[in-house]
Amino acid sequence: MPHCVFPLCLDLNFPIQSSVPSPSPMTADIAIVLSILVISLVLFVTEKVRMDVTALLVLVALALTGVLDTSEAVSGFSNPAVITVWAMFILSEGLANTGVANIIGRYVLRFTGKTESRMIFVIMLTSGSLSAVMNNIGVAALMLPVVLKVARETDTSPSKLLIPLAYGSLLGGLTTLIGTPPNLLISDALRQNNLEPFGLFDFTPIGAAVMIGGIAFVAFSSRFILPDYGKSRSSKDQQGVESLFSQYELGERTFFLKVGPNSVLSGKSLIESQLGKALGFRVIALQRNGETIFTPDPHSRLQSGDRLLTQGQAERLAELQGWQKLVPDDASPSASTLLSPEVSVTELTIAPDSFLVGNSVQGTNFRNRFDASIILIRHQGEFKHRKLAQEVLHAGDKVLVQCKSSNIEQLKDDPNFSHFKLATKEEINRYTSITERLFEISIPADSWLVGKAIKDSQLRLGFDLHVIKIQRQKEEILLPGAEEILQAGDRLTLHGRRDDLQLIRSLQELEIQFPDKGETGIPESEEVGLAEATLSPKSKIVGHSLADIQFSEKYGLQILGIQKADSSYRAHLGNKQLQFGDSFLLMGPKEKLSLLEKDPDFIFLSQVDNKTFQTSQSILATCIMIAVLIPVFFGWYSIAITAVTGAALMVLCGCLKMEEAYRAIEWKSVFLIAGMLPLGTAIEKTGAAELLATGIMSTVGDHSPWIVIGSLYVVTAIATTIIPTSALVVLMSPIVLKSCADLGISPQSGMMAVALAASASFTSPISHPANILVMGPGGYRFVDYIKVGAPLALVVFIISMIALPIFWPL
């Protein structure tokens, strides 16, 4: 039951009941535990290893070193706090899936009005109230599209409302035992030490005071501390389309390309046209005979008269024009072109233990690393001469390379190659594919290529053409480097397909048509729509590129642009890795957008269709949640038992499917907590907690107990910027309990302070997933979280230090 009382007076000069203890001796077990602690903190900060994997490594290290026995090492997985955490994820999903939280959020947000401070107050209060009984990450994800709708309807910048949404969900988690995992872990630490744990609403008095104070501060200071990055974006009307195009900087990069009569491109597929690879263009739609084909298949064949709605960079158009002015030479170079006293052709065999094995030519940076160019690869008797940069090398592959004669000895002694052989002119002529792929071009004075480095010409990456020699007046430049600047009159010897040069010419023959000013160029269609989305906190595709997941093929949609913080990307999107906080603009058939909207990997920032929920299921889910809380409030059952019961009922009653329940659990958090709990046990068991507490007491132990508690609060609050909050409270709990024991004061007071500090994760986007979630849609920068979060953290600290003596006296 609640412990809070209201003393008639406060004595901040509370006498210390025991002197600062003498430091305990450093034992082998303490040294091991502290070493594991330091290593785990380094891994958390550097993120060299996933957080959940780090936690499991901690568990294993404690068992293998003998600090803990087997049952102690794996006890975290049966801990009531861990069980409650995963059960609450399922309960939260049940409330969201049946529309309970959505209905509450939409109803309350009707009262936002159009005053900025009032909107912020209502948004934070709503998200905070929901976070009292739901997972705060889930609340932020659920409320995100609702708040964006409010921003659109009130013509308010999303950046004024989304950080308040995230912070409101964090503040609300402070108000109940189940509001956030740190509260559960703090309470469980008390239970494990035979102390009275916190009840369901023991956090409510001080948590509510902190939440209201924090909300009031953000609402009334919003004009000064919240950034304003422009008006809201919408995808519901033409004005919204223009706004989205402006937001993603697409307006100047969208144009039509028309395929002329008798074009070489006629009959070629979009992939074969090289529009994407060579120039970074993306075909959004194809118009043919009055019909518009949206998100055309990459293997679609082009026809004369086709109009391609294309997205790309305007400066690429000038480059495209420059290609047309290349002058091909009808004379074909012979094998002698590859050889000279200064240049040799060598056959190398890839050694079995070479680092090259399993990597692509481009990925190994072969040209720069070995100062040699690959002109042919022979793999198991098969000759490969096209797209060599993407070819993966295997042990035993024979590669024919051209290099400077001065580099021969270095290649001969290189351990990456098991065999070395110089090729003669006669041997090269046997490789007919090599000599057939040699041709020469000249660069006229008015070509775009004049003054450009070879690496910027897209000769190699765009068209798989390799410059093996430059004839410049009387000078001959053999194997020119990537930084070599091309000049007017240069005669280039290229290794590639002559057809690629014709393809370059055919690309230039495309007629470029820009949309009228103020138009997006998107043809109207009832079947096709635009939508903006972001990754959900439980997305499995984070860290993968669009090419990795084959996004267009899998979902039948086009991503027109990606926004990362304050930067927008429109070209070469296939190689961009998707990260939490990114937002992206989608285009495609509305039925495909509706399907993707239901995908748990994504959160739509603009709705395609209005979701409908069954009222009966909403009422049922609400009753289940109430049934979970009532027995805990009266002390009949523990929260772990009632939460698991409620999770099972959510599935049995059809509020969500079992697959959805598994998906709802953030297993990363579960394994993180379960893996770190044994470290807390080890810190206490070995005496490391006493040693660390003694260090703290030697610094602040001569002051008031509230100074000690305040110091512990500050240490915890600072650590939240780099250490996961759940892991942090596990590490701090034994230190706080020992410090309180040394002072002879109530352990609940110190533990409550640490719980408040751990959940006040405002100062950086990486402090909490809710902060990352709003980063992309709000267009925030890292510094914005410091500007808003640091003052809020100070306000929360002041309120906590005032309220703690009132509700949790010593």
N, C-alpha and C positions, 0 to 999 in steps of 0.2 A: 504494500500500500504506500501511498505518497509519504515522503518524509518531510516535505516542506512545512516550515513554521514561520511565524512572523514575530521576531524578537522585538522587544520594546526599544532596545538600543543596540548599536553596533560598536564593537571595540576593534578597530583595525590594528591596534597595538597589542593584539592577543599574545600573551606570554608563551614562549616556547617551553614545552613541558619536558623536553629532553635535550640535552646538549648534542652538538653535532658529533656523530659517532666516528670512531677511528676507522680509517680505511681498512677494509678486509684484504687479506693477502691474495695476490694473483695466483690462481691455481691453473693447472693444465687445462681443465675443463672450461674455466672462464676464458682462458686465452683462445681456445677453440671456438667457443660461442661468439666471442667478440670478433674473431677473424671472419666467421661465417656472416655475422651481422654486417661488417664493413664491406665484404665482397658483395653481399646482396644489395646493399645500398648503392654501391658503384654500378651494379648492373641495372638497378632501377633508374638511376639518373642518366646513364649513357644509352639505355635501351638497346644494348648490343644483343640482349636475349629478351624474349617476350617475358612480360611480368609474371604470367601464370607458370611458365617454364622455370623462371628463377625461383618461384615459391616451391615448386616440386624439387628442385635441386637442393634447396635449403633443407627440406624434409629428409631427403636421401642422405645429405651430408651429416645431419644430426644422428641418424641411425647408424651409418657406417663408422663414424668416429666413436660410437659407444656412449655419446652424451645422453641419448635417450634410448630406451628399449623400443622394440617394435610396436607394441601397443601404444606407447606414448607418441611415437613418431607419426602414426597414422590416425591418431585420435581426432584430428581436426575434421575428418570426413564424417564423424558421428557426432560432432559437436552440435548442440541444440541451436546455437546461433547460425551455423552454416545451413542447417536444415531449414530454419526459419527464412533465411535469405532466399534460397531457391524456391521455397513455397510461396513467398510474397511476390516473386517474379510472375508466377503462374496466376495468382490472384489478381495482380495488376493487369495482366493480359486479358483475363476474363472480363474485368470491368471495361477495358478498352474495346474488346472484341464485340461486346454486346451493346456498346454505345453509351454506357452509363456516364463515363467521364466526358465523352464528347457532348452529350446532351447538357450536362451541368456546365461545361465550359462555354458552350454557345449561349445558353440561357443567361449566365452571369455577365458575359461580355456584351450583352445588349445594353448594359448600363454604363458602358465606357464613356459615352458622350464624345465630344470632339476636342475637349481640352486635354492637352498633352499630359499634364500631371495627373489628371483624373484617369486617363487611359492606362497610364503606367501603374497607378495604385490598384485599379481593378484587375489588370492582368497579373500583377505580382500576387495579389491576394487570392485570386482564383487558382493559380498554379501552386501557390503555397498551401492552400487548403486541400487540394487534391493530393499533394505530396505527403500529407500527413498519414494517408492510408494507402498510397500507391508508390511505386518506385519512381524516384524523381527524374530519372532519365526518360522513363516512359511518359511521364507527364509532359516533359519538355517536347518530346517527339509528337505527342498527341495534340498539344496546343499550338505547335508551330504553324501549320496551315491556317488555323483559326485566327491567330494573331496577325498573320500576313493579310488575311481577308479584312480584318479591322483596319489595317494600315492602308489597304487599297480604298476602302469605303470612306475613310476620313482624310485621304490624301496626305498621309503621314509617312515619313521616312521609316522603313523597317528597322534601320539602325537605332532608332529612338525607342523601339519596343522589344527587340529580341534579347538584348542583354538583360533587361529587366525580367523577361520571361524566364531565362535560365537561372538568374539569381533568386527569383521568387520560388522556383522549385527547390533550390538548395536551402533557402531559409525555412520553407515549410517542412523539410525533412527533420528539422530540429525539434518539432513540436510533439512527437510521439516516439514511443519505443521502436515502432516498426517503420518510422519515416525514412530511415537511412541505415545501412549496414553498420557504420561505426557505433550507433546507439545500441544495437543488439550486441555487438562485441564487447563494449564497455560493461554492459549489464552482465554478460556471461562471465567476464573476468571477475566481477564481484562474487558471483555465485560460486565459481571454482575456488575462490579463496575463503569460502565459508562466511561470506558477508552477504547482507541482504541486497539482492539485486534490485534494479529499478523496475517499477511497475509500468503499465501501458501508458499512463498519463503523467508519470512523474516528470517527464520532460516538458509538459505542456505549459506550466506557469512561466518559467524562464524562457522556454522556446518561443512562446507566443509574444512575450515582451521583445525578444530579439527580432522576431519576424516583423512585428508591427513597426518597431523602430527603424529597421533596415528598409522596409518598404517606404516609410515616410521620408527617410533621407533621400532615397533614389528618386522618388516622385517629385519632391520639392527642389532638388538640386539638378534635375535632369537637364535643364536649360544650359547648365554650365559644364557638366561632366560627360553627358552622352553625345557621341558624334552624330553628325547629320550628313549622310552620304547620298542624299537625293530622295526623290519621291518614290512612292511605292510602285511596284511592278505588277502588271496584270496580264493574263493571257485570255481574257474572256471577250475582248472586243478589239477592233482594229487599233484603237489608241493604245490598248495594252500590248498588242503585237509590236507596234512601233517602239513602245517603252522597253520591251524585252530585247528587241534588236539593238536598241541604243545601249542598254545595260551591258550586253555581251559584245558590244562594238561590232555588230554584224552589218549595219546599214551600208557602210562604204565597201564592204567586202562581199556583197551579194550581187551577182550579175548573171546575164544569160550568155551562153555560147551557142552559136548556130553552126551546125554541120553543113558545109556547102555541098553543091553537086559534084560528083566524081571525086569526093574526098577519099583519101587513103583510109580514113577512120571508118568509112562505111563498111559494115560487116565485122568490125572489130568490137570486142567487148569493152566495157568500161575499164576493166583491169588492164587489158591490152593497150588501151589508149594512153596509159602512163600519166593521165591527168593528176591522179593522186600522188603517185610515187615521185614523179619528176617535178611537179609544180606545187604540190600541197593543196590542190583543188579538191573540193568535195562536191559531188553531184547530189543535190537535194531532191530534184524532181526532173522528169523528162517529159516534154510536150511533143506529141506526135499526132498529126492529123486531127487536131482539135481536142485530143484526149490528154489528160495529165496523169502521168504515172509517178506517184510519190515514193520516195525511198526506193528507187529502182535497184534490182538485183545487180551485184557487181559483174555478173556474167551476161547481163542484158546486152544484146547486139545493137550497135548504133546504125542509124540509117540516114541517108541524105535528107536534109530538111529538118532534122531533129533540133529542138531547142533545149539546152541543158541549163536548168537553174543551178548555178554554181556558187559555191562559197570559197573564197580564197583571198590572198593578200594582193592589193592593187599593184604593188611593186613587182609582183611576179609577171604581170602583163608586159611590162617593159622588157623583162628577161626573155619572155616568150618571143617578143618581136625581134630581139637580138639573135635568136637562133636562126631565123629565116635567112639572115645575111651571110651565113657560112657558105663558103664556096668549095664544093667537093672536087677532088682531082680524079679524073677518070683512070689514071694509071695506078695499078695496084702494086704496093711495095712487096718485095720478096722477103725471104727469110733473112737475107743479108742485112735487112733493116734492124733486126734484133741483135745483130752481132757487130762488134767493132773492137779495135784494140782496147777501148775503155769500158766496153760493155760485154757481158757474157750471159749465156743462158745455161742454167744449171738444173739438173734433176735431183731433187731431194726426197728422201723417204722419211716419213714421220715416225719417230721412235715410239715404242710402246709406252714409255714412261714420260713422254713429253707433255707439258702443260697444254699443248695445242689440242690434244685429243679431247673430243667432245665439245669443242668450242668452234664458233663460226670464224671465218677469216676476218670479218669486220670486228668481231668481239675480241680477238686477240691483238688487234692493231698491228697486223703482220707487216704492213708496208713500213711503218715507222720503227717498229721494234727491230726488224732485220735489215732495213734499208734495201728491200727487194720487193718486186711486184710479181704476184702469181698470175700467170697467163694460161695455165691449164692445170687441172686436177685429174688424176687417174685413180679411180676407186673401184677395186675388184674388177679390173679390165674395162670399166666404163669411163669414157672421157667426158669431163665436164668443163664447159667453157663459158656458160652463161650464168649471170647472177652469182659470180664467184664470191662476192662479199658475204652472201648469206649461206654459202656452203659450209657444212659442219665437217671438220677434219677428223679422220679416224687413224688409228695406228696402222701403219703399213701403206697408207696413201702415198702416191708419188705425186709431187707437185713440181711443175716446171716454172722456174722463176727467172726473171731477168734482173740482174744486179750489176753494179759497177765491178770491174775486174779487181779493183783494190779491196773489195769486200769478200773475195772468194775464200781466202784462208780463214776468215772469221766464221763463215758459214760451214766450212769443212770441219772445223773443230767444235761446232755448236752441239751440245749433247741432246738437243731436241730433234736432231736428225741422225738416223742410223746408217744412212747411205748417201754418198755424194758422187755426182758424176757430171762432168762438163759435157754440154751438148754441142755437136758440130752442126754446120750449116745443112749437111745432108740429113742428119737426124731430125732437125727441126722441120725440114721439108716433108718428112714422113707424116708429121702431124698436120695433115691438110687443113684441119679446122683452124689452126693458128694462122697460117698464111692467108686463108680465105677471109679471115676476120681482120686483116690489116688494110687500112685505107688512110688517105691523107685529106686534110681540109685546110683552107686558108682563111684567115680572119681579116675581113675588109676593115677599112678605117672607121666606118660608121656602125660597126657591130657593137651591141651591148656588152660583149665579152671583153672589149678593150679596157684595160685597167683593172680587170677583175682577177683575183687569185684563182688557181685551178680548183681549190677546194670550194670556192663560192660559185663555180660555173655549173654545178650539178652534172658535169660530164659523167662522173663515175656513179654517184648515188642515183641520179635521175634516169640515166640511160645506159648504164653499165658500159660506158666508154672509157678506156684507160689511155692516158697520154703517155706514150713511151719515148717520144722524142719531139723536140721543138727545133725547127730550122728558122733561125732569126738572122736574116741577111747572111753574113759570112760565119756566123756563130752557130754551133750545134750544141744544144743542151740535151744531154742524155738522161733519161729517167728523172725528169724534173720533179721537184718536191711539191707538196700541196700548197706551199706559200708562194710558188712562182707566179709572177704577174704576167698575164697575157698582154701582148702588144699588137697593134695594127700591122698586118703583113706577116704575122707569124704563120708558119706552115706546121701543122700538128700531124704527127703520125699517131693514129689511134688504133687501139685493139678493141674490136667490138663488131657489131653487126651493121653493115651499111644500111640495112632496112631501118635501123634506129634513127639514122639521120633523116630518112624519108618521113619517119614518124614525127620527128621534130618539125619538119616542114608542114606536115598535115595539121599539126596542132596550131601552127601559126595561121593557117588558112581559116581557122574558126573565126566567125564574125562575133565581135564582142558587143553586147547590148546592155546598157545600164538601165535600171528602173528609173522612172520619173522621180524627181525630187519629192521627198515626203512619203514615198511608197516603199514597202519592204520588198516587193517583187514576189511575194508568196502568192501563188494563185489560190483563189478562194475555193473551198470545198467543204461540203457538209460532213464528208467522211474523214477528213484529215484535220488534225488540230496541233496546237503547240502546248507544251506544258513544261513547267520548271520543277525539278526534283533534286533531292539530295540523298545521301546514303543514310540509312537508319543506323542507330547505335549498335545493332546486332547484325549488321550486314557482313556477309561472308566474302564479299568481293573486294573489300578494302585492300589496298596494296597491289591490286591487279590492274593491268592496262585494259583498255577496250578491246585491243587485239587479242589479249590473253583469253578473255571470256567470250570472244566473238559476238560482241554486243548486237551489232546490226543483224547478223544471221539468226541469233537466238531470239531476239525480241521483235524483229521486223520494224525497228525504229532507227531514226538518225539522231545522233547528238550533234547539234549545231555549234555548241560552244561550252566551254568549261570555265567556271569562275573559281579561282583559288584565292581566298582572302580578297585583296584588292587588285588582283591581276586576272585578266581574261585571256583565254586561249581559244583560237579558232582554227589553227592549222596543225597538221600532223597529230590529230587527237588520238589516233589509234595507239600511240606510244605513251600517252599520258597515264600515269598511275592514279587511280581514284583513291582519295583519302577522305577521312571523316572531316566534315566542314566544307567540302567541295559542293557546289551547286552546278547543275548543268541544264541546258535548254534542249528539250526533246521535240521531235517532229515526226508525225506518222499517223496512220489510221487511228481513229478514236477508239475503236474496239481493242487495238493493241495497247493503246495508252491506258485504257480501263483495266486490262489484264495486268499491266505492269504496276498500276496503282495498288493492286492487291498483293503484290510481291513484297514479302517482309524485308527484302534487302533495301527497299527504297521508301522514302517519304515524299509525297507529292506536295509541293508548295502551292500549287494551284490545282483545284479539283477538276477532273474531267467530267465526271457525273456526280450528282449528289448521292451520297451513301444513304441507304435506308436501313434502319435497325428494327428488329422485332421488339415491341414494347414488353411482351411477356418475358422474353429473355433478359431484358434490362432489369425488370423488377426482380426476377429470380437471382441474378448476379448480385444485386444490391442486398437481398435478403441473406445470401450466403456470406457476404462480407460482414454484415451486422452479426450474423451467427458466429463468425470467427472472433469478433472483438468482445462480445458480451461475456463469455466465460473467462476471458483473460482479465477483464475489468473487475469481476467479482472474485478473482483468484481461484476459480474452480479447476482450471487446467492451465498448463503452460502455453505460451504463444506458439511454441514449436508444434505441439500436438494439434491445436486448433487450426493453425495455418496449413498443415499437411491435409487435415480433414477437409478444409475449405477448398484446397487445390483439387482434391479428388472429386468433390462434389461439383466443381466447375466443369469437369470433364464428363462426369456421369449425367449431369443435367443438360448437356449439350451446349453449354456456354462457349466452349472451345473444344477442338479435337485434341487427342493425345499428342499428335504430331505438332500441333500449335503450342501445346504446353511445353514440350521439349524445346521447341524453338524459342519460347519466351524466356527460358532460363539463360542468363548470361554466365555460361560455364567458365568463362575466363575469370569472372569475379569469384565464383565458387571455389575454383582451384587455387586462386590467389589467397583467399582467406584460409582455406583448409591447409594449404602448404605453409603458411606463415604462423598459424596458431602454435605449432610445436616449438617454433623459435621463441615465442613468448614464454612457453613452459620452461624451455631450457634456460632462458635468461633468469628466471626466478629460481629454478632448481639448483643451478650451479653457483649462485651467489653473485652473478653478473649484475643483477638488478640492484643488489645492495652496493656493489662497487660503483655503479653509475649514479645511484641516488646519493651516495656519499660525496661524489664529485660535485653534484648539484648543490647539495647542502653546504659544502665547504665554501661555495661561492655566495649563496643567498640565504643560507640557513640562519644567520644572525639577525635577519630581518623578520618582519611580521609574517605569519603564515600566509596571509593573503598576497604578500610579495612573492613568496615561493610559488603559490598557485598561479599567480599572474605570469611568473617566469615560465612555468610549465606550459601555460596557455600559449605564450608567445613562441616558444620553441616549436610546439606542435603546429601552430598556424603557419610559421615560416616553412616548416618541413613539408606542408601540404603542396607546395609549389613543385616539388620534385619527387615525392614519395606517394604512392597510392594510399588513399586515406584509410582503407581497411587494413593494409599492412602496417600503417603508422600507429593506429590505436593498439594493435597487437603488441608492437614494440614498446609503446609508451606505458601501457597498463601496469606491468610489474614495477617500473620505475616510479610511477605516481603512487602506487600502493605502498611501496617501501618508504618513499618520502613522507607520505602522510602518517605512516606508523612511527617514523622517527620523530615527527613533530607532535604526535599524540592527538591528531585532529581527525575529523570525520573523513573516511576515504571517499564517501559519496560526493563530497564537495569537490575534491580534486579530480575525480573521474568525470564528473559533470562538466568541469571546465575543459578537460581534454576532449570530451565528446563535442562540445560546442566549437572548439578551435578546429577540430578535424573536419567538420562539416562546412566550415566557412571558407570554402575553396573558391575564392573570387578572383585572385590576382593574375591568373594566366589561363589561356584557352586549354592547356593540357592538364590543369588542375582537376578538371572533372569533365566527363563525357558530355554533360549538358552544355558546357561552355563551348566545346568543339562543334556541337550540333548546330548552333546558331551562327557560327563564324562565317560560313559561306553565304547563306541567305541574307545576313546583315551586312556583308561586305566589310567585316571588322578586320583590323590589324592587331597584332600582338599588343601594341602599346595601349590600345583602347581598353583592354582588360585591366591594365595597370592603373590607368587614369580613373576608371570607375571602381574597380575592385579594391584598390588599396584604401581609398577613403571609406568605402563600405566596411572593409575588414576592421578598420580602426573604430568605426561606429559600433560594430558588433562587439568588439573587445570592451569598449567603455560600458555599453549596456550590460554585458555579461558580468563585468567586475562590480557593477552597482547592484545587479539583481541577485548574484550568487549569495552574498551575505544575508539577503532578505529571505530567499526561498531555501537555501541550503547552508545554514549557519554552521560554524565549526563546533 
